Amino acid sequence: MIADSKTTKKVDSYIALQREVSKPEILVEDDIKYTLCDRRENVGDKKANYFMSFNLPFEADAFPIDSNLSKTFPELQQLNVDQIITVPIPSEKYDEFIDGKTIEMKIPLYTGSTTPGALSAITIHGSSYSSEKALKSESNVMLGDNIVFLFSDDINPPYTGFTRNELGDGDDKSNQTTWEGPTSSPNDRPGATSYVEVQDFYNTDQRTNVNYSVPVPSGYPDNRPGYNYDIPVGFAVLDKGYIVLTHTEITQNFPWEDGLIMSGGTPVSYSSLPPAVQQNVETKTDVFFNQNDISELATEASILRYKSLDTSFKMTSVCIAMPQEFYLSNNPTWDKQKAIDAINNDEEFANFDPVYLTEIGLYNSFGELIGVARLSEPVEKDFVNAVTFEVNLEM
């Protein structure tokens, strides 16, 4: 329906309320499927296209270690890896957005000096480089918008030195001992420390060992024991529903052989596949883990917890019918002939029968009807009175 300019008027609207609803989600078993992607040309992995999709370097030389971006944000150089593991979150398992600071993920992993090592599990948490506290998302100079980074105590605990915030004040992070934070609340999780925050406090970090994902040369911002920035194990794209694991400690020790793949609609053990097929990187696609398959683990593995967010807005429009406005009607119950006779006889408009308003239509800038408000009872409007309505539209 297109608006008639003779019977409409422009009204002002404003956002009166923004409401955010969160819903906890827990994913297990075949809701968490792991896929290996390799960017190296000699591997010929078609899934290498995911590197470009996530704004990751498509080859090592695409993000030179001596580039200004790498030297300013050396933590991003730790994403310049040949292999990543992608974990798509089913679209029905989140609404508009995922609250990144609530992400807690356990994944199975081989640990120890033997190959393969003992099957264990590590825990991963979401955090942000843009705040002292973990935020639900951040915009990153390389990865783009709606990103949260992932960290693990099992690979590198959080930074424990001094930083300088945006106000120029120093901050002591020596009490940060775990990415889980001092309480079970995700709001208490520590924010990640970028190299740009610590350049005034060289070598104040109390950690002694660094588990790099990408080796860095001597003279690079920091490659010593007592390192000075937090190294991610991956990141999450919160509006697209993807977990991306990047750290070589994960990608090189992931227990594909202990997982399952779907074959003909039936879960099939990866280890039961012929060796030639196992060696084909294409088979490391949509691998998942049942709890029974990793029963030797003391803790749950392959489990993902987070909160799904849905944001709604209430738009309020104030609709005013002033004197000499909206006093005519095409409704057949209204005595239109009486109005015509009054006009022909030069009578006052006040002699018209009043109209009774029962609906209010809202139109967009293209003149298209986008909403109708029906009143609980008719409201009288004549030639001389004014009426006001406040229309709320949930979006």
C-alpha positions as CSV (number, residue, x, y, z in Angstrom):
1,M,0.0,0.0,0.0
2,I,1.4,3.4,-1.0
3,A,0.8,6.5,1.1
4,D,-1.5,9.3,-0.2
5,S,0.3,12.6,0.4
6,K,-3.0,14.3,1.0
7,T,-3.9,12.1,4.0
8,T,-0.4,11.7,5.6
9,K,2.1,13.8,7.4
10,K,5.7,13.4,8.4
11,V,6.4,12.3,12.0
12,D,9.6,12.1,14.0
13,S,10.8,8.7,15.2
14,Y,13.5,7.7,17.7
15,I,15.0,4.6,19.3
16,A,13.4,4.6,22.7
17,L,14.8,1.3,24.0
18,Q,17.5,-1.2,23.1
19,R,17.1,-4.6,24.7
20,E,19.6,-7.4,24.6
21,V,18.5,-11.0,25.4
22,S,21.1,-13.7,26.1
23,K,20.6,-17.4,26.0
24,P,23.2,-20.0,27.2
25,E,24.2,-22.7,24.7
26,I,26.1,-25.9,25.1
27,L,27.4,-27.8,22.1
28,V,28.7,-31.4,22.2
29,E,29.3,-34.3,19.9
30,D,28.3,-33.8,16.2
31,D,27.4,-30.2,16.8
32,I,31.1,-29.5,17.0
33,K,32.8,-30.6,13.8
34,Y,36.5,-29.9,13.1
35,T,37.9,-29.3,9.7
36,L,41.6,-28.9,8.8
37,C,42.6,-26.3,6.2
38,D,46.1,-26.0,4.8
39,R,47.3,-23.0,2.7
40,R,50.4,-24.6,1.3
41,E,50.4,-25.0,-2.5
42,N,52.1,-28.4,-2.5
43,V,49.2,-29.8,-0.4
44,G,46.6,-28.7,-2.9
45,D,43.9,-28.3,-0.2
46,K,40.8,-26.6,-1.7
47,K,39.9,-25.5,1.8
48,A,42.8,-23.0,1.7
49,N,40.2,-20.5,0.5
50,Y,39.1,-20.2,4.2
51,F,42.3,-18.3,4.9
52,M,41.1,-15.4,2.6
53,S,37.5,-15.7,4.0
54,F,38.8,-15.0,7.5
55,N,41.3,-12.3,6.4
56,L,44.2,-14.5,7.3
57,P,47.4,-14.4,5.2
58,F,47.0,-16.8,2.2
59,E,50.8,-17.4,2.3
60,A,53.5,-16.6,4.8
61,D,55.0,-13.8,2.7
62,A,51.7,-12.0,2.5
63,F,52.3,-10.9,6.1
64,P,56.1,-10.2,6.3
65,I,57.5,-10.4,9.8
66,D,59.4,-7.1,9.2
67,S,56.3,-5.2,8.1
68,N,55.1,-2.3,10.2
69,L,51.9,-4.1,11.0
70,S,53.7,-7.1,12.3
71,K,56.2,-5.1,14.4
72,T,53.3,-3.0,15.9
73,F,51.1,-6.0,16.6
74,P,53.4,-9.0,16.9
75,E,50.6,-11.0,18.4
76,L,48.9,-11.0,15.0
77,Q,52.1,-12.6,13.4
78,Q,51.2,-15.6,15.6
79,L,48.2,-16.1,13.2
80,N,50.5,-16.4,10.2
81,V,50.3,-20.2,10.2
82,D,50.1,-22.8,7.4
83,Q,47.2,-24.8,9.0
84,I,44.1,-23.8,10.8
85,I,41.2,-25.8,12.2
86,T,37.7,-24.4,11.6
87,V,34.7,-25.2,13.7
88,P,31.4,-23.8,12.3
89,I,28.7,-23.2,14.9
90,P,25.3,-24.4,13.5
91,S,23.1,-21.4,12.6
92,E,20.2,-22.7,14.7
93,K,22.5,-22.6,17.8
94,Y,22.9,-18.8,18.0
95,D,20.7,-15.8,17.2
96,E,22.1,-12.5,16.0
97,F,25.5,-12.7,17.7
98,I,27.7,-14.7,20.0
99,D,28.9,-13.1,23.3
100,G,32.6,-13.7,22.8
101,K,33.6,-13.2,26.4
102,T,31.4,-16.2,27.4
103,I,33.1,-18.6,25.0
104,E,34.6,-21.6,26.8
105,M,35.7,-24.6,24.8
106,K,37.3,-27.9,25.6
107,I,39.0,-29.8,22.8
108,P,40.8,-33.1,22.8
109,L,44.5,-33.0,22.2
110,Y,47.6,-35.2,22.2
111,T,50.1,-34.1,24.8
112,G,53.5,-35.3,25.9
113,S,56.8,-36.1,24.3
114,T,55.7,-39.3,22.4
115,T,54.0,-39.2,19.0
116,P,51.1,-39.4,19.3
117,G,51.1,-38.3,22.9
118,A,48.6,-39.2,25.6
119,L,45.0,-38.1,24.8
120,S,44.2,-35.1,27.0
121,A,42.0,-32.0,26.9
122,I,42.7,-28.3,26.9
123,T,40.4,-25.4,27.8
124,I,40.1,-22.3,25.6
125,H,38.5,-18.9,26.6
126,G,37.5,-15.8,24.7
127,S,39.0,-12.4,25.4
128,S,39.8,-9.1,23.7
129,Y,42.9,-7.0,23.1
130,S,40.9,-3.8,23.2
131,S,40.1,-3.6,27.0
132,E,41.5,-4.6,30.4
133,K,38.4,-6.8,30.7
134,A,37.2,-9.3,28.2
135,L,34.7,-7.8,25.8
136,K,32.0,-9.6,23.9
137,S,33.6,-8.5,20.6
138,E,36.2,-6.2,19.1
139,S,37.3,-4.8,15.7
140,N,40.7,-5.9,14.6
141,V,43.0,-4.3,12.2
142,M,43.6,-7.5,10.3
143,L,40.6,-9.8,10.9
144,G,37.9,-7.2,10.8
145,D,34.7,-6.7,12.9
146,N,32.9,-8.8,15.4
147,I,36.0,-10.8,16.5
148,V,37.1,-12.2,19.8
149,F,40.4,-13.9,20.3
150,L,40.9,-17.3,22.0
151,F,43.5,-18.1,24.7
152,S,44.4,-21.2,26.7
153,D,46.2,-21.6,30.0
154,D,47.4,-25.0,28.7
155,I,49.4,-23.2,26.0
156,N,50.2,-19.7,27.4
157,P,48.8,-18.2,30.6
158,P,47.8,-14.5,30.6
159,Y,50.3,-11.6,30.7
160,T,51.5,-10.7,34.3
161,G,53.5,-7.5,33.9
162,F,52.6,-3.8,33.7
163,T,50.6,-2.0,31.0
164,R,49.6,1.6,30.3
165,N,46.0,2.3,29.5
166,E,44.5,4.9,27.2
167,L,44.5,7.5,30.0
168,G,48.2,7.1,30.6
169,D,47.8,5.2,33.9
170,G,49.9,2.2,34.7
171,D,48.2,-1.1,35.5
172,D,49.7,-4.1,37.4
173,K,48.5,-7.4,36.0
174,S,50.6,-9.6,38.2
175,N,47.5,-11.2,39.7
176,Q,46.3,-12.5,36.4
177,T,47.1,-16.3,36.6
178,T,44.3,-17.8,34.4
179,W,42.2,-16.9,31.4
180,E,39.2,-18.2,33.4
181,G,39.5,-15.2,35.7
182,P,39.2,-15.0,39.5
183,T,35.5,-16.1,39.5
184,S,33.3,-18.2,37.4
185,S,31.7,-15.1,35.8
186,P,32.8,-14.3,32.2
187,N,32.7,-10.6,33.1
188,D,35.7,-11.2,35.4
189,R,37.9,-12.7,32.7
190,P,41.1,-10.7,32.0
191,G,41.5,-8.8,28.8
192,A,44.4,-9.8,26.5
193,T,47.5,-7.7,26.4
194,S,48.8,-6.3,23.1
195,Y,52.5,-5.4,22.6
196,V,51.6,-1.7,22.1
197,E,50.4,-1.6,25.8
198,V,53.7,-2.8,27.3
199,Q,56.5,-1.0,25.5
200,D,57.0,1.3,28.5
201,F,57.3,-1.7,30.9
202,Y,59.9,-3.9,29.1
203,N,60.6,-7.2,30.8
204,T,58.1,-6.8,33.7
205,D,56.2,-9.9,32.6
206,Q,56.7,-12.7,35.2
207,R,56.1,-15.6,32.9
208,T,59.2,-17.5,32.0
209,N,58.3,-19.7,29.0
210,V,56.7,-18.8,25.7
211,N,54.9,-21.2,23.4
212,Y,55.0,-19.4,20.1
213,S,52.9,-20.5,17.2
214,V,55.2,-18.8,14.7
215,P,58.9,-18.6,15.5
216,V,60.2,-15.1,15.6
217,P,63.8,-14.0,15.0
218,S,66.2,-12.3,17.4
219,G,65.5,-8.5,17.6
220,Y,61.8,-9.0,16.8
221,P,59.7,-7.0,19.4
222,D,60.2,-9.8,22.0
223,N,61.4,-13.4,21.7
224,R,62.9,-13.8,25.2
225,P,61.8,-15.7,28.3
226,G,59.6,-13.2,30.1
227,Y,57.7,-12.3,26.9
228,N,55.6,-9.2,26.8
229,Y,52.3,-9.9,25.0
230,D,49.5,-12.5,24.9
231,I,49.6,-15.1,22.1
232,P,46.2,-16.3,20.9
233,V,45.4,-19.9,20.0
234,G,42.7,-18.7,17.6
235,F,39.7,-16.4,17.2
236,A,36.0,-16.5,16.8
237,V,33.9,-14.7,14.2
238,L,30.8,-13.9,16.3
239,D,28.3,-12.8,13.7
240,K,29.2,-15.6,11.3
241,G,29.4,-18.4,13.9
242,Y,32.9,-19.7,13.4
243,I,35.7,-20.9,15.8
244,V,39.1,-20.8,14.1
245,L,42.0,-22.6,15.9
246,T,45.4,-21.4,14.7
247,H,48.1,-22.3,17.2
248,T,50.5,-25.0,16.0
249,E,50.3,-26.7,19.5
250,I,46.7,-27.5,18.5
251,T,46.8,-28.0,14.8
252,Q,49.9,-30.3,15.0
253,N,48.6,-32.4,17.9
254,F,44.9,-32.7,17.1
255,P,43.7,-36.3,17.5
256,W,42.0,-36.8,14.2
257,E,42.5,-40.6,14.5
258,D,40.2,-40.7,17.6
259,G,37.3,-38.9,15.9
260,L,34.4,-39.8,13.8
261,I,33.2,-38.9,10.3
262,M,29.8,-39.4,8.7
263,S,29.6,-42.0,5.9
264,G,26.3,-42.8,4.4
265,G,24.5,-41.1,7.3
266,T,26.4,-43.3,9.9
267,P,29.3,-42.2,12.1
268,V,32.4,-44.0,11.1
269,S,35.6,-44.2,13.2
270,Y,38.4,-42.2,11.5
271,S,41.0,-44.9,12.6
272,S,39.0,-47.6,10.7
273,L,39.6,-45.8,7.3
274,P,42.3,-47.2,5.0
275,P,45.7,-45.6,5.7
276,A,45.8,-44.1,2.2
277,V,42.5,-42.4,2.9
278,Q,43.7,-41.2,6.4
279,Q,46.7,-39.5,4.8
280,N,44.5,-37.6,2.5
281,V,43.9,-34.2,4.1
282,E,40.4,-34.1,2.6
283,T,39.3,-36.7,5.1
284,K,40.0,-34.3,8.0
285,T,36.7,-32.7,7.3
286,D,33.7,-32.5,9.8
287,V,35.4,-34.8,12.3
288,F,33.6,-35.0,15.6
289,F,33.9,-36.8,19.0
290,N,31.4,-38.7,21.0
291,Q,31.9,-38.6,24.7
292,N,32.2,-42.4,24.8
293,D,35.1,-42.3,22.2
294,I,37.2,-40.2,24.6
295,S,36.1,-41.9,27.9
296,E,39.7,-42.2,29.0
297,L,39.8,-38.4,29.5
298,A,39.2,-37.3,33.1
299,T,37.4,-34.2,31.9
300,E,34.9,-33.6,29.2
301,A,36.4,-32.9,25.8
302,S,34.9,-31.4,22.6
303,I,32.4,-29.2,24.3
304,L,31.6,-25.6,23.6
305,R,29.8,-23.2,25.9
306,Y,28.7,-19.6,25.1
307,K,25.8,-17.2,25.2
308,S,23.8,-16.3,22.2
309,L,22.7,-12.7,21.9
310,D,19.6,-11.2,20.3
311,T,19.3,-7.4,20.2
312,S,15.9,-5.7,19.7
313,F,15.0,-2.1,19.4
314,K,11.8,-0.2,20.2
315,M,11.2,2.7,17.8
316,T,8.8,5.4,19.1
317,S,6.9,7.6,16.7
318,V,4.8,10.6,18.0
319,C,1.8,11.1,15.8
320,I,-0.1,14.4,16.2
321,A,-3.3,15.3,14.3
322,M,-3.5,19.1,14.7
323,P,-6.6,21.3,14.2
324,Q,-7.6,21.3,10.5
325,E,-5.9,18.0,9.9
326,F,-7.5,14.5,9.4
327,Y,-11.1,15.7,9.8
328,L,-12.4,14.0,6.6
329,S,-13.1,10.3,6.1
330,N,-13.8,7.9,3.2
331,N,-15.4,5.4,5.6
332,P,-19.0,4.7,4.2
333,T,-20.4,5.1,7.8
334,W,-19.3,8.8,7.8
335,D,-21.9,11.3,6.4
336,K,-19.8,12.5,3.5
337,Q,-22.8,14.2,1.9
338,K,-23.3,16.4,5.0
339,A,-19.7,17.7,4.5
340,I,-20.3,18.4,0.8
341,D,-23.4,20.3,1.6
342,A,-21.7,22.4,4.3
343,I,-18.9,23.3,1.8
344,N,-21.4,24.2,-0.9
345,N,-23.4,26.4,1.5
346,D,-20.2,28.0,3.0
347,E,-21.0,26.6,6.4
348,E,-18.3,26.3,9.1
349,F,-16.2,23.1,9.0
350,A,-17.2,22.7,12.6
351,N,-20.6,21.6,11.4
352,F,-19.1,18.4,9.9
353,D,-19.7,15.2,11.7
354,P,-16.5,14.2,13.6
355,V,-14.5,11.2,12.3
356,Y,-13.4,8.4,14.6
357,L,-9.9,7.2,14.3
358,T,-9.4,3.4,14.7
359,E,-6.1,2.8,13.0
360,I,-2.7,4.6,12.5
361,G,-0.5,3.6,9.6
362,L,3.3,4.1,9.5
363,Y,5.0,4.5,6.1
364,N,8.7,4.5,5.2
365,S,10.4,7.2,3.1
366,F,9.4,5.3,0.0
367,G,5.7,5.7,0.9
368,E,5.3,2.0,1.7
369,L,3.2,0.9,4.6
370,I,5.4,-0.8,7.2
371,G,3.2,-1.0,10.3
372,V,-0.4,-0.5,11.4
373,A,-1.5,0.3,15.0
374,R,-5.1,-0.5,15.9
375,L,-6.6,1.5,18.8
376,S,-8.5,-0.2,21.6
377,E,-11.4,2.1,21.0
378,P,-12.2,4.8,18.5
379,V,-10.9,8.3,19.1
380,E,-12.9,11.3,18.1
381,K,-11.3,13.9,15.7
382,D,-13.1,16.9,14.4
383,F,-12.0,20.1,12.6
384,V,-10.8,22.0,15.6
385,N,-9.4,19.5,18.2
386,A,-6.0,18.0,18.3
387,V,-5.1,14.4,19.2
388,T,-1.7,12.8,20.0
389,F,-0.6,9.2,19.7
390,E,2.7,7.5,20.7
391,V,3.3,4.5,18.5
392,N,5.9,1.9,19.6
393,L,7.4,-0.5,17.0
394,E,9.5,-3.4,18.0
395,M,12.3,-4.3,15.6
